[in-house]
Amino acid sequence: MRRALLSAACAVVTTTALALPASAAPNPVHKQGPESEYVVLYKEGASLGKAHAAVKAAGGRIVHENTDVGVATVRTENAKFTQAAMGQRVIDGVAHNRVIGNAPKAAKGAGKAVERVKGAGGRKAAPPGKPEKGADPLADLQWDMKQMHATVKGSYKHERGDKRVLVGVLDTGVDGNHPDIKPNFNRGLSRNFTTDVPKDADGNEVDGPCEFTSCVDPNDWDDNDHGTHVASEIASPLNGLGTAGVAPNVSLVNLRVGQDSGQFYLGPTVDGLTYAGKHGIDVVNMSYYIDPWLWNCGNNPADSANDRLEQRTIIKATQRALDFAHERGVTLISAAGNDLVDYTKTNIDETSPDFPSVPGEKPYRRTVPASCVSMPSEGRNVIPVSATGISKRKSYYSSFGNGYVAVAAPGGDKADNASGKPDDKLGIWAAYPARLAKERGELNADGTPKVPNVIRQCTGKTCGYYQSIQGTSMASPHAVGVAALIVSTVEYGYGQRAGTATRSNTSGTLTTAVPGPPTTTAAGIVLGRGGAGGRRCLSGASRGTEYVG
C-alpha cells in the first residue's frame, strides 16, 4: 500500500529537518493543536530554500517533497497553519491532506455502488459460450471486445501492441501475480505512492489494519480489485487463459495512487503523474477523481475560505502534474464519472467533502456551476471517457457533456436489456485477485465461485478469477488500450508495418490506419508519444463524443 521511496532519478526528496537561513527571523509562537498533515503548493519559480524557510516559519515540517512541480507534504501542530502559510509570499496554496475519491457510506455511495451492481437471480455465473479458434476461453463473454473488433479476426490480427509501450495504471494497485496479468506486468518500473490510512479523523475505518511494514504495500499488490480490473481490460495477454485485453502485448506499469478503500490522495496523484513523465510512460489510465470535492470550485460562496483555498490548491497542483506528464509525452486518459450529470451545466453537489479531515466534518448541499472542475478528468490535455452498454447507448449512470466528454467506450450497463433487470453478462469481465475473492467469501471450499459476478477459468493447472463490473472506470481502459495500439504502430511500427486502430461511431465503423506520421483521429485523441524520432500529436479541433468500439 503506501508511500514507496522513489529512486534518486525521480528527484523526489524526502526531508525530515529543514533549517531556516541564518538571516531569517525567529519563528513566531503558534497556537498548538493536534498534529495535522497538509499539501503545500509552492509558487512557480520559487527557490526551494525560500519555500522551505516559509514552511518552517508557518510552523510546518516537510515530510515529503515533489520538487518537479513544487508540492510538499507538511506536518504541523499549528492550529492556524493555513493562514500562516498563505501569509508567506512563496506559498501558492494549502490543502488539508485527506483521503480522497471514495465517500463515506452515507454520502457518496452512488458512484461506487454503480460498479458493484450484481445480476438478478442465480448463485453462479452462467457458463460462457465456446470461443472462436485462437481466442481466449472467456472471449465469448467479452461483448465489449467484439464491439471494438478486438478479436482474433479483428485488431489482434493486425496489431496487438508492442512490449516497449508502457501503460501506467494510476489506481488502487495491480495484482501483478494474477496469471492473466503477470506476463505483461513491468515490476521494475511499478511504484506505490500511497501509505495505508487505518482510520479517518472521526475514528472510522478507512483501509483497516496495515498488512505490511510501515503500512506500505508491495508494488504488485491490490487490496481493492479496481486497479487489477482496469489493467486486465487494457492488456491481459492473449495466452489461452481467461480474457484478453485491447492491447494484449503492451506492458503494464502499476502507478499506485489509491488506497485500499478506493480513496485517493492529492499527493500520490501528483507523484504518480510526475513519475510517469520522467520514466517514459506512454499512456496513463486515471479511473477516479481527486477529492474530497467531486467538483472543485475556487470561489463558491457556499464554501468556507479554507475550503475554497483547498479546492484551488487541488486544481493548481493537479494541473501542474498533468502538464509535467503531458509535456514529456504521456497521453492522459480519465473516466468521466458515474454521477449521471452533464458536466457542462450547473449541478447540485451533496457529497462533498466526502472525507473528514477534522472530526465531525460532513458533506453539505451546494450549487456548483460549470466553472467548477472535477480533477483529473477536466484537466487540460486529459481525455475524459463516458460509458456505453451492449446496445451502444450511453450507460444509465454515465456522466456526459458536449465539450466535456471526448470519447465514449464500452463500460457496461447491466440493465441494458428488455427487462431492465441487472445481468452480469452485460458488465465488463476482467481479472480479479483470487485472494480477495476468498477473503470476501465468494468461493466455495473447492475454489469454485458461489456468486454470479465471478468466474474461475483454468487452463491445465493454472487458474484465474474474473469478475463483472460496470462503470466509466471500465470504459476508460478501452480507450487507453486503443491509444497504446496507436503508439505501438506509430512509434515502433513506422516504416516497418501498417497497423490499424479500429473505432466506430453510432452509424458505423471507422478504421483509421496509422502506418506513418499521423495527423488527426476522428475522436480527437491527443497522443503524447509517437512517430519516428519525436513526439507526434493526434489532436482534434474540439471535443465531441466519438464512440470507441
C-alpha positions in Angstrom: 0.0 0.0 0.0 1.8 3.1 0.5 4.3 5.7 0.1 7.2 3.9 -1.7 10.6 5.6 -1.9 11.3 6.8 -5.4 14.7 6.3 -7.0 17.2 9.2 -7.0 16.5 9.6 -10.7 12.9 10.6 -9.8 14.2 13.6 -8.0 11.7 13.4 -5.2 13.2 14.4 -2.0 12.1 13.3 1.5 13.1 15.9 4.0 12.8 15.5 7.7 14.5 18.5 9.0 15.0 21.8 7.2 16.7 24.8 8.8 15.9 28.4 8.2 18.6 30.5 6.6 20.8 32.3 9.2 19.3 35.7 8.1 15.7 34.6 8.7 13.7 36.0 11.6 13.0 33.7 14.5 9.8 31.6 14.2 6.7 33.1 15.8 5.0 31.2 18.5 2.0 29.3 17.1 -1.1 28.1 18.8 -0.7 24.3 19.2 -3.2 21.7 18.3 -3.3 18.0 17.2 -0.8 17.2 14.6 -2.2 17.6 11.1 -1.0 17.0 7.6 -1.2 19.4 4.7 -0.3 19.6 1.0 1.5 22.8 0.3 2.0 24.2 -3.2 5.0 26.5 -3.9 4.7 29.4 -6.2 6.1 28.7 -9.6 9.7 29.7 -9.9 10.2 30.0 -6.1 13.5 28.8 -4.8 13.5 25.7 -2.7 15.4 27.5 0.0 12.8 30.2 0.4 10.0 27.7 0.2 11.5 25.6 2.9 12.0 28.6 5.1 8.4 29.7 4.5 7.0 26.3 5.6 9.1 26.4 8.7 8.1 29.9 9.5 4.5 28.8 9.4 5.2 26.1 11.9 5.4 23.2 9.4 7.8 20.3 8.9 8.2 18.8 5.4 7.9 15.0 5.3 7.8 14.6 1.6 8.5 16.9 -1.4 8.0 16.7 -5.1 10.5 19.2 -6.5 9.4 18.6 -10.1 6.1 20.6 -9.6 6.7 22.3 -6.2 4.4 20.3 -3.9 5.2 19.3 -0.4 3.5 17.2 2.3 3.8 19.0 5.6 3.0 18.1 9.2 2.3 20.6 11.9 0.8 21.2 15.2 0.0 24.8 14.4 -3.8 25.1 14.6 -3.7 28.0 12.1 -1.2 26.6 9.7 -3.2 27.5 6.6 -3.4 31.2 7.5 0.3 31.3 8.5 1.4 29.5 5.3 -0.6 31.7 3.0 1.0 34.7 4.6 4.3 33.6 3.1 5.0 35.1 -0.3 6.4 31.9 -1.9 3.4 29.7 -1.0 0.7 29.4 -3.6 -1.8 27.1 -2.0 -2.6 24.8 1.0 -4.9 21.8 1.2 -5.6 19.9 4.4 -4.4 16.5 3.5 -7.2 13.9 3.4 -8.1 10.7 1.7 -9.9 11.4 -1.5 -12.0 9.6 -4.1 -14.4 7.3 -2.2 -17.1 8.7 0.0 -18.4 7.6 3.4 -21.3 5.2 3.1 -23.9 7.9 3.9 -22.5 10.5 1.5 -21.3 9.2 -1.8 -22.3 5.6 -2.2 -23.9 6.1 -5.6 -20.9 6.2 -7.8 -19.2 3.3 -6.1 -22.5 1.3 -5.9 -22.9 1.5 -9.6 -19.8 -0.6 -10.2 -20.8 -3.2 -7.7 -24.3 -3.9 -9.1 -24.8 -7.7 -9.3 -27.1 -9.6 -11.7 -30.6 -10.6 -10.5 -31.1 -14.2 -9.8 -28.7 -17.2 -9.8 -25.9 -18.0 -7.4 -23.4 -18.9 -10.1 -22.4 -17.3 -13.3 -23.8 -18.8 -16.5 -21.1 -20.7 -18.4 -19.6 -18.8 -21.3 -20.1 -19.9 -24.9 -17.4 -21.5 -27.0 -14.8 -19.0 -28.1 -13.7 -18.8 -31.8 -10.4 -20.5 -32.7 -7.4 -18.8 -31.3 -9.4 -16.7 -28.8 -9.0 -16.9 -25.0 -11.5 -19.2 -23.2 -13.8 -16.4 -21.9 -13.8 -14.4 -25.1 -17.5 -15.1 -25.7 -18.3 -13.1 -22.6 -16.4 -10.1 -23.9 -19.1 -8.3 -25.8 -17.1 -5.1 -25.3 -14.1 -6.5 -27.3 -16.4 -7.8 -30.0 -17.8 -4.3 -30.4 -14.3 -2.9 -30.7 -13.2 -5.6 -33.1 -10.6 -6.5 -30.5 -10.7 -10.2 -31.6 -8.5 -12.7 -33.3 -10.1 -11.9 -36.7 -10.1 -8.1 -35.9 -7.4 -6.0 -34.4 -5.4 -8.9 -32.9 -4.7 -10.0 -36.4 -3.1 -6.6 -37.3 -1.8 -5.1 -34.1 -1.6 -6.5 -30.6 0.7 -3.8 -29.3 4.5 -3.6 -28.6 6.1 -4.7 -25.4 8.1 -1.4 -25.4 4.9 0.6 -25.0 4.4 1.4 -21.3 0.9 1.9 -19.9 0.6 3.3 -16.4 -2.4 2.3 -14.3 -3.0 5.1 -11.7 -5.4 3.3 -9.4 -5.7 1.1 -6.3 -2.8 -1.1 -7.3 -2.4 -4.1 -9.7 -2.2 -7.8 -8.8 1.0 -8.4 -10.7 0.9 -12.1 -9.8 -2.5 -12.7 -11.4 -1.8 -15.3 -14.1 -3.6 -13.2 -16.8 -1.6 -10.0 -15.9 1.8 -11.3 -14.8 3.2 -11.9 -18.4 2.7 -8.2 -19.2 3.5 -6.7 -15.8 6.5 -4.5 -15.5 7.6 -5.0 -11.9 10.8 -3.0 -12.3 9.0 0.3 -13.2 6.0 -0.2 -11.0 5.7 2.0 -7.9 3.4 2.5 -4.9 3.0 6.2 -3.9 0.5 5.6 -1.1 0.5 4.7 2.6 -2.3 2.9 4.4 -4.7 5.1 6.4 -6.2 2.8 9.0 -8.8 5.4 10.3 -10.2 8.8 9.4 -10.4 11.9 11.7 -13.7 10.5 13.2 -12.1 7.2 14.0 -14.0 5.3 11.3 -12.1 2.5 9.5 -10.6 3.6 6.1 -8.1 1.0 4.9 -8.1 -1.1 8.0 -5.0 -2.6 9.7 -1.7 -2.4 7.9 -0.6 -5.7 6.4 3.0 -4.7 5.7 5.8 -2.9 7.4 5.4 0.9 7.5 1.8 0.4 6.1 3.3 0.3 2.5 2.1 -2.4 0.2 4.4 -4.0 -2.4 4.2 -2.7 -6.0 2.3 -5.8 -7.2 -0.5 -5.7 -4.7 -4.2 -4.7 -4.9 -6.4 -4.9 -1.8 -9.3 -3.3 -3.6 -9.6 -5.1 -7.1 -10.4 -1.9 -9.1 -6.9 -1.4 -10.4 -6.5 -5.0 -11.4 -9.7 -5.0 -13.4 -8.6 -1.8 -15.2 -5.2 -3.3 -16.0 -6.7 -6.5 -17.3 -9.0 -4.7 -19.7 -6.1 -2.8 -21.1 -3.5 -5.6 -21.6 -4.3 -9.1 -20.3 -2.3 -11.2 -22.8 -3.8 -13.5 -25.5 -2.4 -16.6 -23.8 -5.1 -19.3 -23.7 -6.3 -18.3 -20.3 -9.3 -16.3 -19.2 -9.7 -13.0 -21.1 -7.5 -10.8 -23.4 -7.2 -7.0 -23.3 -7.5 -4.4 -26.0 -3.7 -4.3 -26.4 -2.6 -7.8 -25.3 1.1 -7.3 -25.9 1.9 -3.9 -24.3 3.5 -3.6 -20.8 1.5 -2.7 -17.7 3.1 -0.4 -15.0 1.4 -0.1 -11.6 1.5 3.5 -10.5 -0.5 3.1 -7.3 -2.1 6.3 -6.1 -5.3 4.9 -4.5 -6.0 3.5 -1.1 -7.3 0.0 -0.3 -10.6 1.6 0.4 -10.7 3.2 -3.1 -10.0 6.6 -1.8 -7.3 8.9 -3.4 -4.9 11.5 -2.0 -3.9 14.6 -3.9 -0.2 14.0 -3.1 0.1 10.5 -4.6 -1.6 11.6 -7.8 0.9 14.4 -8.2 3.7 11.9 -7.6 2.3 9.3 -9.9 2.0 11.7 -12.8 5.4 13.2 -12.5 6.9 9.7 -12.2 5.1 8.8 -15.4 6.6 11.8 -17.2 10.1 11.1 -16.0 10.1 7.3 -16.7 8.9 7.1 -20.3 5.3 6.0 -19.6 3.4 6.3 -22.9 -0.3 6.3 -21.7 -1.9 6.5 -18.3 -5.4 5.5 -17.2 -7.0 7.5 -14.3 -10.3 6.0 -13.4 -11.1 8.1 -10.4 -11.5 11.7 -9.3 -9.4 13.6 -6.8 -11.5 14.7 -3.8 -12.7 15.4 -1.1 -14.6 17.6 -3.7 -16.5 16.0 -6.6 -16.2 19.4 -8.2 -13.5 21.9 -7.2 -14.8 25.5 -7.0 -12.3 28.3 -6.5 -14.8 30.8 -5.3 -18.1 29.2 -4.3 -19.9 31.3 -1.6 -21.3 28.0 -0.1 -17.7 27.0 0.9 -15.6 28.4 3.7 -12.5 30.4 2.9 -10.2 27.5 3.8 -12.3 25.1 1.6 -12.1 27.5 -1.3 -8.4 27.7 -0.9 -8.2 23.9 -0.7 -10.1 23.5 -3.9 -7.9 26.0 -5.7 -4.8 24.1 -4.5 -6.2 20.8 -5.8 -6.8 22.3 -9.2 -3.4 24.0 -9.5 -1.3 21.2 -8.1 -3.0 18.5 -10.2 -2.7 20.7 -13.4 1.0 21.2 -12.8 1.5 17.4 -12.6 -0.7 16.8 -15.7 1.3 19.4 -17.6 4.5 17.9 -16.5 3.5 14.5 -17.8 1.9 15.8 -21.0 5.0 17.8 -21.9 7.0 14.7 -21.6 4.8 12.7 -23.9 2.3 11.0 -21.7 -1.2 10.5 -23.1 -3.7 11.3 -20.3 -7.0 9.4 -20.2 -9.6 9.5 -17.5 -13.0 8.2 -16.6 -15.9 10.7 -17.0 -17.7 9.8 -13.8 -20.7 7.7 -12.7 -22.8 10.7 -11.5 -25.3 10.8 -14.4 -25.0 14.5 -14.9 -23.9 16.9 -17.6 -20.6 18.4 -16.5 -21.1 21.4 -18.7 -24.2 22.5 -16.7 -24.9 23.8 -13.2 -25.3 20.9 -10.8 -26.1 20.2 -7.2 -23.4 18.5 -5.1 -24.5 16.9 -1.9 -21.5 14.6 -1.5 -18.6 16.9 -0.8 -16.4 17.0 1.2 -16.6 13.2 1.2 -14.0 12.5 3.8 -13.5 14.2 7.2 -10.1 15.8 7.6 -11.2 17.1 11.0 -13.6 15.4 13.4 -17.2 15.9 12.6 -16.8 17.3 9.1 -19.7 16.3 6.9 -20.7 16.8 3.2 -23.3 19.5 2.6 -25.5 20.7 -0.2 -24.1 23.3 -2.6 -24.8 24.6 -6.1 -21.8 24.1 -8.5 -21.6 26.0 -11.8 -19.9 24.5 -14.9 -16.8 26.6 -14.0 -16.1 24.2 -11.1 -14.0 21.3 -12.2 -13.5 17.6 -11.4 -9.9 16.6 -11.4 -8.2 15.0 -13.2 -10.9 14.4 -15.8 -11.4 18.1 -16.5 -7.7 19.0 -16.5 -6.1 20.4 -19.7 -4.9 17.7 -22.2 -6.9 15.0 -20.4 -9.3 12.8 -22.5 -12.5 12.0 -20.5 -14.3 8.8 -21.4 -18.0 8.1 -20.9 -19.5 4.7 -20.8 -21.9 2.7 -23.2 -23.6 -0.6 -22.9 -24.1 -3.5 -25.2 -26.7 -1.6 -27.2 -24.1 1.2 -27.8 -26.4 3.7 -25.9 -24.9 5.7 -23.1 -24.9 3.7 -19.9 -27.6 4.8 -17.4 -25.1 6.0 -14.8 -22.5 7.7 -17.1 -21.8 11.4 -16.8 -21.7 13.3 -20.0 -21.4 16.7 -21.6 -20.8 18.2 -25.1 -17.5 19.9 -24.6 -16.6 17.7 -21.6 -16.6 14.1 -22.9 -14.1 13.4 -25.7 -14.7 9.6 -26.2 -17.3 7.0 -25.4 -16.4 3.4 -24.9 -17.9 0.2 -23.6 -18.1 0.4 -19.8 -21.0 -1.9 -19.2 -24.7 -1.4 -18.4 -26.1 -4.4 -16.6 -29.7 -3.1 -17.1 -29.2 -2.6 -20.8 -31.8 -5.2 -21.8 -35.6 -5.5 -22.4 -36.4 -6.4 -18.8 -34.3 -3.7 -17.1 -33.1 -6.2 -14.6 -29.3 -6.4 -14.0 -27.5 -9.1 -15.8 -23.8 -9.7 -15.1 -23.2 -10.7 -18.7 -23.8 -7.1 -19.6 -20.9 -5.9 -17.4 -17.2 -5.9 -18.3 -15.4 -9.1 -17.4 -11.7 -8.8 -16.4 -9.2 -10.2 -13.9 -10.0 -10.4 -10.2 -7.4 -11.2 -7.4 -8.1 -14.7 -6.1 -7.1 -13.6 -2.6 -9.9 -11.1 -2.5 -12.5 -13.5 -3.8 -11.5 -15.9 -1.0 -11.4 -13.2 1.7 -14.9 -11.8 0.7 -16.5 -15.3 1.0 -17.3 -15.5 -2.7 -15.8 -19.0 -3.2 -16.8 -22.5 -2.2 -14.5 -24.8 -0.3 -13.3 -26.3 -3.6 -12.4 -22.8 -5.0 -15.4 -22.5 -7.3 -17.3 -19.2 -7.2 -20.7 -19.1 -5.5 -21.7 -15.6 -6.7 -22.9 -14.8 -10.2 -20.5 -12.0 -11.0 -17.3 -14.1 -10.5 -15.9 -16.8 -12.8 -13.0 -19.1 -12.4 -11.3 -20.4 -15.6 -8.5 -22.9 -15.6 -6.1 -24.0 -18.3 -4.2 -27.0 -17.2 -3.1 -26.4 -13.6 -3.3 -22.6 -14.0 -6.5 -20.9 -12.8 -7.6 -17.3 -12.9 -10.6 -15.5 -11.4 -12.6 -12.8 -13.3 -15.4 -10.6 -12.3 -18.1 -8.5 -14.0 -18.1 -4.7 -13.1 -19.6 -1.7 -14.8 -18.7 2.0 -14.8 -16.9 4.7 -16.6 -13.8 3.3 -14.8 -14.3 0.3 -17.1 -14.8 2.5 -20.2 -11.6 4.5 -19.9 -9.3 1.4 -20.1 -10.7 0.6 -23.5 -9.7 4.0 -24.8 -6.3 3.6 -23.2 -5.8 0.2 -25.0 -6.6 1.9 -28.3 -4.1 4.7 -27.6 -1.5 2.1 -26.7 -2.1 0.3 -30.0 -1.7 3.6 -31.9 1.6 4.4 -30.0 2.8 0.9 -30.8 2.2 1.4 -34.5 3.3 5.0 -34.8 6.4 4.9 -32.6 7.6 1.4 -33.1 5.9 0.3 -36.4 6.6 3.3 -38.6 8.3 2.1 -41.7 8.0 -1.5 -40.5 4.4 -2.4 -40.7 0.9 -0.9 -41.1 -1.2 -1.3 -38.0 -4.8 -0.3 -37.7 -6.7 1.2 -34.9 -10.4 0.4 -35.1 -13.2 2.5 -33.7 -16.8 3.1 -34.6 -19.5 5.6 -34.1 -23.2 5.1 -33.8 -23.7 5.0 -37.5 -20.9 2.5 -38.4 -17.3 1.6 -38.1 -14.3 3.8 -38.9 -10.9 2.2 -39.3 -8.0 4.6 -39.1 -4.8 3.2 -40.5 -1.7 4.7 -38.9 1.3 3.3 -40.8 3.2 6.6 -40.5 3.2 10.1 -39.0 -0.5 10.8 -38.1 -2.5 14.0 -38.2 -5.9 13.7 -36.7 -8.2 10.9 -35.5 -11.9 11.1 -35.6 -12.1 11.1 -31.8 -9.7 14.0 -31.4 -7.4 11.9 -29.1 -4.3 13.8 -28.1 -1.4 11.4 -28.1 1.8 12.4 -26.4 4.3 10.0 -28.0 4.5 8.6 -31.4 6.3 9.0 -34.8 9.9 8.4 -35.7 12.4 10.5 -33.8 10.0 12.6 -31.8 6.6 13.3 -30.3 3.6 13.4 -32.6 0.1 14.5 -31.7 -3.2 13.1 -32.8 -5.4 16.1 -32.0 -8.9 17.2 -32.9 -10.1 20.7 -33.3 -12.6 20.3 -30.5 -14.1 17.8 -28.1 -17.1 15.9 -29.3 -18.2 12.4 -28.5 -16.7 9.7 -30.6 -17.5 6.0 -29.9 -14.6 3.7 -29.4 -15.8 0.3 -30.2 
